[in-house]
Amino acid sequence: MSNFSKKSFAEPDELKTPPKTNAAVVKLGNVTASKLILEPGWKWSECVQPAVGGDSCQAGHVGVIIQGTLKCAHNDGSEIEVTAGDAYYFAPGHDGWVVGDETVIAYEIMDSGKDFGPWKTAG
């Protein structure tokens, strides 16, 4: 990888569009960046789980909320709500959903080559 790299989310390497989801993914060497747009009514277990399987999301997430509010419940019973301006980490083993009527816009950065969930298909 060169000393500098940039890509536009307007022309992503991959675009994932399950129901109520727009996940634009750009790959920068070993680093993956995702721009997430999650519509009101989005819930991982209803919108993404059918594409990836499992009882809960098994990806870890590090990101920042730009707009809207997202709630996450872990398999251990703990919950967190993040809103515009919050940085977050969600451990594997969770469900998440949009709170209220405002679309969530978030960015996530992963250095492991993973992106917004371990997808079986780009669906």
Secondary structure, DSSP 8 states (H G I E B T S, - for coil): --S-----TTS-SEEE--TTEEEEEEEETTEEEEEEEE-TT-BHHHHTHHHH-SSSB---EEEEEEESEEEEEETTS-EEEEETT-EEEE-SSEEEEE-SSS-EEEEEEESSS--SS--SS--
